[in-house]
């Protein structure tokens, strides 16, 4: 599912569709280009409640893209894909 904004992600959290008992992120690479950082790696999550795959463990790959504005980094895009 694509969440087009921060507010849409927060709405999914409030509905209980994004909820984890455990979350681990392993960063494998960070690449910088001017004011952009691309972070890649793996995540392990344990969804609970109404979240998809609740009661199991999900391994996934992720890419987070950050932009530095003034002195603060802001995530501008994220992709995560479950490993089959």
N, C-alpha and C positions, 0 to 999 in steps of 0.2 A: 504494500500500500504506500502511496506517495502522500506525505504530509507537506503541503505547500508552505506552511508557515509555522512559526514558533507557537502561535496560539492553537493551531490544529494539533500539534504534538501534545500540548498541555491538556487539551480536551480529551485526547485518548488516555492520558494518565488519569484524569479525573474520572473517566468511565471505567477504569480498572483494566483497560485493554493493554496497557504497558505497565507491568508490575513484576518485579523480580525479587526473589528471596536472596539471590546472589548474582553478582556481576563482576567479571574479571576481564580486563583489557590488557593485551600484550602488544605494545607498539613495536613494529619491526622496521619501520622506515619513516623518517621525516625529511621532506625535501622543501627547501626554501627558494623562492624566486621573488625578489623585491619584497612586497608586502603581503605575499601569499605563502602559506605553509600547507603542504599536503602530507597528511598523517595516515599511514596504512598499517594494518596488522590483523590480529585475530581477537575474538571475544568469546567468552563462555558465559551464558546466562541460564538462570533457573527460573522460568516464568511461573507465576502463581495466580490464583484467583481466576478471573475471567480472561486472562491473557492467553493468546494462542499457544498451544503446546504446554499448557500448565501441567506441572507435575513431572516434567522431564528436564533434560539438559539440552541446550541448543548451542552448537558450535557454529560460529559464523565469521566471515571475513568482513572487514570494514575499511572505508576510506572516508576521512573527515577533511574538509577543506576550510581553512581559516584565513581571514584577512585582517591585517593590522590596520587599525584606524586610530590615529594619534598614538597613544601609548597602550591601547587595549586591543587584544585579539578577540575577534568575533567569528563563530562558526557560520559559514555562509552556505555550506552544502554537506550532506552526509549520505553515504550509501552503506547498507549492511545486507549481506546475503548469507542465508543459512547454508551450511555445507551438508549435502545429502549423505 
